[in-house]
């Protein structure tokens, strides 16, 4: 404030015609008569020594407390507020201010303050008039009077907070005490059966509304009070009659792959047309990859076995027509992928993570189409060479690492995976995966991601569900599978369905991708993969017994026949390199800049 305004309390006290100062001025003698405020005469005391020896100033808090106490006392005993006419008369009487003009030239300032008080009084009075008018309108509106104050009848029942509502209609409003008056009537909580991954039944919350009235749907309907689509069991917002009216219908529709067999003739590798099993079932003719000649492979209705890897023999990752290695690494992790950490031993593929023993690593990563910072650990990633794969059934037999030798119960940090992934992700990010993590021996996360032209991960682009499975993921092999179809994705563990999603908040991915398997460690703060990262004792490894891909019979585009590149578009091959030695064209721009080019050092 300016010096003039800092002197205002002294000036006001000098004239003593405003009843506020008459009442409260004596509370602060040291304040009013402080020489720093240029007090010419002390209005609070006739003792001239007060100017020479001013009292110590009370603290700000003490002043505030004293002021509030006096204000309360004054409010109890003060007469009614001055009317505007009385105030004007008081100001006129106050014009011939007594005393020295330097001390008492306060009329304009007094008038300004009193006008402000009167203005606020008018606003309060006007607010009361508006309130009375609203009451009249409410009386006229009759049964719809709740419109003026908000109601669940008007807003509908919801599961989340809506900041623009005057009151709330979600289960949390009772805790926060901001429910609309008709919440209990309109949005009563009911119990329904929730089919969990474990096959059990738990209480799910939903609000009023019925599938009998809404009908059964395949997609989320945001304007409904509760949902009648298959995904509602995961989001716990089904109508109470969903099980009886819609669940059976949606369950029967999971036979879509079977129906797909009636679709137009599927595109299959030329060598696999007319594929058949030998008389004893010991071999599969025309299946790509490295199938076992002694195995009888299971069949799945609506799908055709297309690619198998048994890992019985080492794969030449530089020259194999289907598989190669990655030189990438996740920015949120501390693991760089190198070829040396993809090992084939005892009929298994082993991905081993450990501190880098001196393996040369280039800053430029072809798999990431950019430069990566130095990372302390190295591990391995197996991936298909191209974005060949789309709709179908993906299966893998996997055992996750023991972070301490011979201790399958010790928890640490790791992420062991199998997934379909659109490369390059910053162009079109499409991903469906399993992530088995080190936080417990039973922890599995399933994900679906969908985004365009996005460099970094965000919860908005991901549809995730964390599961806890029977058995120990580190002690024995488990089979992880997902079926990717145009209208849904379904996950299975050991042959049991654990999750299914359809188009909702995110679309179902519709672009081809690569098959990838890797093992990596999160950054030092271990936000994902297990908080007990300090327990990790390197080296340790994950084991893959086999991988299988069954092509959906309804897809006439992917994969290319014989896993050639004939069916791949420019979009499919855009910046989709894997490592410096894969021989693939890696020309293009990322964020307007030409990507770096690592050198091949075989």
N, C-alpha and C positions, 0 to 999 in steps of 0.2 A: 504494500500500500504506500501511497505518497505520504510525505511528512504532514501535509494538511489534514489528511484523514486520520493519521495516527494521533493528532491532537484533538480529534472529535470528542472523545469521552470527557476531557477536561472542559471543553467549550460547553457541552451540554450540561455538565454539573454546575457550571457557573450560573446559568440562568434559572435552573431549578423550577421551571414551570411545567415540564412534562412529568406526568405522574409516575412514569416508569423510573425515572432517575431519582425522583423524590423518595421512592421506596427502596431502591437498590444502591444508590450512590454511597450511603454510609457504610456499606459492606466492605468497601475496598479503599480505606483512607490512604494507604500507602500508594495505591495505584493512581488515584485521582490527583495526588499532590506530588507525584514524582517530578523533580526538576527536569528530568530528561524529556518530559512532555511539555515543557515550557509553561507550567502552571503559574499564572500571575498571582492569583489569590486562591487560597484553599477554601472551597465552599463547604467543606465537611467539618471544619473546625475553626474556631476563632483564634486559635493559638498560632501566632506567626512562626513559632519555632518549628512547626511542622514542615515548613518549606526548607528550613536549614537542615533538619534531621528527619528526612522522610522515613516512614516505617518500611520495613522489609516487605518486598512484594510476596504475596502468597503464590504458591505454585499454580500452574495452569489448572491442574486437576482440582485443587482446593477451590479455586474460583468458580469452576464449572459446577461443582457440587453445591457450593453456597448459593450460586445464582439459581440453580434448579430448585433448591429448597425454598428460597424466598419467593420464586415465581409460583410455586404450588400454594404457598401461604397467601400470596396476593390474589391468586385466582379464586380462592375460597372466600375472601372477604371483599374483593373489589366490586364496585358497582357495575352495572351493565356497560358494555362497550359504548364509547362515544358515538353518537350519530354523526353523520357527515356534516350537518349544520352546526352542531355543537363544536366539532373540531375546527371548522372555519372560524367561528367566533373566538375560540381559544387562540388561534393563530393571529387573529387581528389584535387581540389584546397583547399578544406577545411581541408585536412589531416594535413598540418602543422599548427595546431591550435596555435594561438598566446597566450601569457600569461602563467600564472602558470598552470602546468599540472593538478593540483587538480581542477582548475576552468574550464578548457577547454577540457578535454578528452571526447569529445562528438560525435566523428565521427560515432561510431557504432549505438548510439541511434538516431542520425539524419538520418542515412541511413535506420534504421528500420522504422521510421515514414514515410519517403518519399516513401519507398517501399510499405507500406500499402496504401498510397494515390494512387500510381500508380496501385496497384492491383484493387482497387475499380474503378478506371478510366477504366481499362480493362473490368471489369465486366459490367459496364454501356455500354461500346461500344459493348460488346458481346450481351447484351440484345437488343440493337438497331438492330444488325445484325439478331438476331433470329426473331425480330418483322418484319423485312423486308422479311425474308424467309416465315413467316406465311402469309404475304400479298400476296406473290407470289403463295403460295399454295391455298389461298382463291380464287385468280384469276383463278387458274386451276380448282378448285372445282366448280366454277360457282354458280349455284342455291343452292348448298349444302354448301356454304362457312360458313353459320351460325353454322355449326357443331363445328367450332373451338372456337366460343365464347358462345355457348349455345343457345338453342332456344326452344320455346314451341312445335315446330314441332318435335323436337327430344325428349324432356322430357315428352310431354303430359301435359294436363291441370290438376291441382290439387286444393285441398281445404285447404292444410296446407303447412307450410314452410318446405323446404327440404334443409338442410345445405350443402349437397354435390353438389348442383346445382350451376353453375356459375351465373345464373340469375333465377328469380322465375316466376312461372306461376300459381299463386293463387290470389284471390281477394285482399288480403292484400298487394300485391307487389306495387300497385299504391300508397298506403299511405307511404310505406317505400322506394319508388323510386328505386326498384331493379327488375323491370319487364324485361323479355326478350323483344327484339325488336319486335317480332311478337305476343306479348301477346294479343293486341287488336284484331288482325286478327284471331288468333286461339282460344282464350278463352273469347269471348265476353259474358258478363253476361246477362242472360235472366230471365224472370219471368215465374213461373209456379204456378199452384194452389196448395196450401198446406192445406190438410184437417186436421185441428187442433182438439184438444179434444173438443173444444166448438162448433165444427161444422162450424166454420167460415173459411174464406179464407184469407191467407196472402201471401206476396211475399217470395218466396224461391229462393235461388241463385243456379244456375247451370252453367256449361260451355258447350261449343259446343260439338256436338255428339248427336245422336238420337237413340231412341229405335227402329226406323224403320231399322237402320243399325245394331244395337247391338242385337236386339231381346229381349223379355221379360224373366227375370230370377227370380229364387227363392233365390239366394244368392248374396252377395256382390262380385263384380268383380273389384279388385284393379287396373287392367290395363286399365279400361275404363275411359274416361274423365267425364262421368256422369253415373248415375245408373238407372236401369230399374227393380228394385225389390221392393217389397211392403214396405220394411223398409226405402227406400229413402225419403219418405215423412216426416219421423221423423228426419232424418239427413240432410234434405234440400239439397240433391244433385241429385235430379231426372233430367233426360233429359226433355227438354221442351215438348216433345210429349208423356211423360209417361201416363198422364191422358187419352189421347185419345186412346192409343194403349194397355196399360197394366193394368191400374187401374181396368177396368171393369172385366177383366179376374181374377185378384187377389181377387177382392171382391167376385166373385162367388165361389172361392175356399174356402171361409170361411165356406162353408157348409160341410167341411170335416167330422165333427161329424156325419152328416147324412149319408155320404158315409160309415162311419165306421160301421154302423149298418149291412153292408153286410159282415163284417169281420167274421172270425171263431167265434164259439159260445163263448161268454164272460164268464169269471169266476165271478160268483155272489155268495153271501152267500146262503147256502143251504136253509135257511128259506125264502129267498126272491125270489126263483125261482117260477115263476107263480104269483108274487106279483100282487095284484090288489087293487083297491080302492073299498070301500063299495058302495052299491047302491046309497047312498046319498052323497058319496064322503067325508064322515066324518072321515075315518080312513085309514091308509096305513098298509097293512099286510106285515110283513117280514122285515120292515125297522129297522135297529139297532139304538141304542141310546135311546132317550126319546122323540119320536114324540108325537104330540098332537092327541088325538083321535077325535078331532072335526075339524081339519084343512084339507082343500083341498090343497095339495101341487102341485105347477106348474110342468109341464113336460118340458124337454129339449131334442130335437131330437138328438139321438145318445148317450144319457146318461141315466143311471138308478139311481134313488134315493137310496142311500145306508145307510147313517147315518144322523140322525137329533137330535139336542139338542134344546129344547124349554126353558130350565132353569125354568120351572114352579115349580119344586121341587128342594130342595138342593141336590147336588151330593156329595156322600161320596168319597172324593178324595183319601182316603187311600185304599178303597176296591172296587171302581167302576171298572168293567172289561175293560173299554175303556179310561177313563180320569184319570188324576192325577195332581199333582202340581209340581212346580219346586223349587229347592233351589239355583238356579243360580243367575246371574246378569252380566251385560255387563261391561267390564273393562273400557270403555269410559264413563260409567254412574256413578251415585251415588246412585243407587237403588238396594237393595238385595231383591230377591223374597222369600216370605214365604207363608205358607198355610193359615195363618190367614187373609191375605189380599185378598183372593178370597172369595167373599161373594155372597150369593143367596138371593135376597130380591125382593118382588113384581113382581115375574115372570121374573126377569132379573138376569144376572150375573153381579156383580159389582167388578171391580178391583180398589182398593183404595190405593193411595200413601200418605204417611205421614212420619214424623220423627219417628224413631223406639222408641216405648214407653217402651221398655225393653224386647221385644221378643228375646229369646235366639237364636243366629245364630252361626253356626260353621264356622270356617275358611275354612275347606274342603267342597267343593261343589261337589256333585255327578253329577249334571247336567252339570257342567263345567269340570269334570274329573281333578280337581286341586284345589288349594287354591286361595281364593279371599281376598283382603284387606277389612278392615272394611269400611262399607258404612253408611252414616247418615240416609238414607231413606229406607223404606220398601214398597213393593208393591206386586202384585200377577201376576202369570202366570199360565194359564190353558194349558195343553198339552196332546196329546194322549200318551199312554204308549209306543208304539213301532213305528218304521218306516214302517207303514202299507200302506201309501197312495202315490199314484203316479198319473197317468193320470186321469183327471176328472174335474168337475166343483166345485169350492169351493165358498160358499156364507156365508156372515155374515151380520146381521143387527146391526149397531153400532152407538152409540152417544158418542162423545168425551167429555172430562172434561171441565167445566167452572173453570178457575183457581182462580176466585173470586166468592164468593157466589152470585147467581142470576145475574151475569153479563156475558152474553154469547159473549160479544164483546171485553172483555179485553184479551190481548195477553200475553202469558207467554212462558213456556217451558214444553213440554211433547211429548212423542211418543206413540200413541195408535195403536195397530197392529192386523193383522190377516195374518198368513203365513203358507206355507208348508216349512219344514226345515229338512235337512238331519243331523242327529245326530249320531256320533260326527263330528262337522264341521272341526276339524283339520285333520281328516282322509279324508273325501270327503265332501267338502262344496257345498251343493246344496240348493238354497233358491229362493222362489217366494213369493212376499209379497205386502201388503198395509201398508204404514206408514202414519197415519194422525197426523199432527204436530201442535204445539201451536203457530206458528208464525203468522197465521191469522185464521179466522174462516172458510176459504175456502181451506186450504192447504192440498194437498194429494200427496204423493210420491209413485210411483210404482217401484219395483226393481226386478231384476233377478240376482242371483250370481252363479258363477261356479268356483270352484278351487279344487285342490287336495293337501293334505299334507301342508296346510298353516294355521298357527296359527292366524295371524292378518289380519284385513281387509285392502284392497287396492283398489283404483279406478279401477285398471286393472281387477279385478275379478267381477266387478259390472256393470250392465246395468240399468241405472236409468232414470226416467222421472218425473219431478215435474209438478203437475197439479193444477189448481185453478177451483173449481167446483161451480156450482150454489147452493145457499142455505147455511145455517149455520151448520157446522158439530157438533156444541155444543148444538144447540137449538132443533134439531130434529134427528130422526134416519134416516140413509141412508144405502142403501144396496150396499155392496162392494163385487165384485165377480171376479174370474179369471178362465179361462179355460186353462188347461195345457194339451197339446197334444204332440205327439212325435216330431212334426216339428214346433210348434209354441206355444206361450203363448199370450192370449188375456185378457185384463182387462176391466171390466164393472163397472160403477157407476150408481145406480138406473136404471139398465136395459139398459143403453146406453154404447155402446162400446167407450172406450177412448184411447185404445192403443193396438197394436199388434206387436210382434217381432217374427222373425224367426231366424234360425241359421245364425250367422254372425261373429262378433268379438268374441262372446262367444257361445258355443254350447247350445242347449236346454237341461236342466237337464233330466237325464234318470234314476236316482235312486230314490227309494222310500224314503219317509220322514215322519215326524210327523206334525200334525196340532197343531199350537200354537197361543195363544192370550195373549198379555201382555200389561202392561202400565209401562213406566219407564221415568226417568228424566236424561237428559244429565249431564255431569260434570259441574263444576262451570263456565267454560268459554263459555258454551252453543254454541259449534260450530255447533250443529244440533238440531232441534226441536223447535227453537225459541230463539232469542237473548234476549228477555225481561224476563229472568229467575228470575230477582228480583221481578217481579210482582206475582210470585207464592204464594198463600196463602193456606197452607195445613190444613186439608186433602181435597183432591178432588178425583173424581173417574170417570172412563169410564163405560158405560153400554152396555151390549150385550143382545139383545132381543132374537136372535136365531142364530144357525149355521146349515148349510146343506152341505153335500157332495154327489155329483152325480158322480158315477163311469162311466168312459168312457167305452163303450161297446167293444172297440177294445183291451182292456188290459186283457190278459189271465193269468197274474201273480199276480197282486196286486189289491185290498187288499186280504188277506187270507180269505177263506170262514168263515163267522161267526166271523171275526176278531180274529181268533186263531193265533198261532205263527207258524203254520205248513209250511207256504210258505217262512218264513224268513230265509235267509242265515246267515252264520257267519258274513259276511260283514254288514248285516242289523242290527245285534245286538251288534256289536263291541263298547264297552264303550258308550252305549246308555242309561245309567241310568238317572233317573229324580230327585230323592230325597232319603234320607237315608232309607225310609220305603217302597220303591216300590217293594222290594222282587226280584229285577232283578239282574242277575249275572253281576258284574262290574269288571271283571278281564282283564288286558291288560296293555300295556305300552304306555306312552305318552312321546315323545322325549327321548326314551330309558330308562325311569324311570317308575317304577310301580306306578300307580295312588294312591292317598290317599283314605281312606275309612272312611266316616263320620259314626257316630253311630245313630241309630234310637231311638228317645226319645218321644214315643207317650204319 
